Amino acid sequence: MSDQQKKNAGEAAAAHVEAGMVVGLGTGSTAAWFVKALAARNLPDLRCVPTSERTADLARELGLTLSTLEDTPRIDLTVDGADEIGPGLALIKGGGAALLREKLVWEASSRCICIADAAKVVPVLGTFPLPIEVVAFGHKTTANRIADVLADHDIPMPARVRQADRGLIRTDGGNLIYDAACKVINDPARLAADLKSLTGVVEHGLFLDLTDLAIIGTDAGFETINP
Ligand SMILES: O=C[C@H](O)[C@H](O)[C@H](O)COP(=O)(O)O
């Protein structure tokens, strides 16, 4: 993990934003560099839709004009980080528990740019535990259903509920996160569909066929990957 690489990626992505755009603001340490670089450009008539309360706080602090998906349902460009970037720009996201709002914003966007440091690029998805957002009510029974799906995908370990010192982590929407230590995800599309079909699962961190461009920070600058 390199902060300089994240910064370089965030700054390169900010150059893709034009005056008057509606911009989706991702969540996480890399997205924060983008938000800072975007604010520094001081472009006129921007409206920004944040994907988390954390990002909203940062953007507000930096003087960016915020909007919501309700007020601006069509987003021109979203820039966001990732936990893993696999072949075809298939992503794992949600390490910061923002996956649901992120996916809502990504899917409402004409264009999505993923920004990351070089360590996020992997030959196969699954080393980073896959976050799965689950409704709190009855979550242990939902976890059993998730375990059955994972077993069907040759993933023997059940997903574990995410905890902090103060107790279970809650998302901005009040849900819980289960993390699945997949190790290798052989068929991301089938796993995504199977998880999504479960009652109690709100969303999962597989972002497939949503990324138009990845900007990978290097120590000296950045490289790009097209899908
Ligand atoms: O929920 C969090 C998001 O999906 C983040 O974009 C992702 O976890 C990457 O975060 P970072 O840039 O801090 O590695």
The ligand as an SDF file (V2000), in Angstrom:
LIG
                    3D

 14 13  0  0  0  0  0  0  0  0999 V2000
  -16.1290    0.6000    1.2450 O   0  0  0  0  0  0  0  0  0  0  0  0
  -15.1030    1.1270    0.8310 C   0  0  0  0  0  0  0  0  0  0  0  0
  -14.7170    1.2390   -0.5580 C   0  0  0  0  0  0  0  0  0  0  0  0
  -15.1790    0.2440   -1.3990 O   0  0  0  0  0  0  0  0  0  0  0  0
  -13.2600    1.6210   -0.8270 C   0  0  0  0  0  0  0  0  0  0  0  0
  -13.2680    2.2740   -2.0600 O   0  0  0  0  0  0  0  0  0  0  0  0
  -12.2980    0.4600   -0.8630 C   0  0  0  0  0  0  0  0  0  0  0  0
  -12.3630   -0.2400    0.3600 O   0  0  0  0  0  0  0  0  0  0  0  0
  -10.8510    0.9160   -1.1220 C   0  0  0  0  0  0  0  0  0  0  0  0
  -10.4190    1.7120   -0.0750 O   0  0  0  0  0  0  0  0  0  0  0  0
   -8.9340    2.2900   -0.0170 P   0  0  0  0  0  0  0  0  0  0  0  0
   -8.7840    3.2520   -1.1240 O   0  0  0  0  0  0  0  0  0  0  0  0
   -8.8490    2.9490    1.3470 O   0  0  0  0  0  0  0  0  0  0  0  0
   -8.0040    1.1200   -0.1010 O   0  0  0  0  0  0  0  0  0  0  0  0
  1  2  2  0
  2  3  1  0
  3  4  1  0
  3  5  1  0
  5  6  1  0
  5  7  1  0
  7  8  1  0
  7  9  1  0
  9 10  1  0
 10 11  1  0
 11 12  2  0
 11 13  1  0
 11 14  1  0
M  END
$$$$
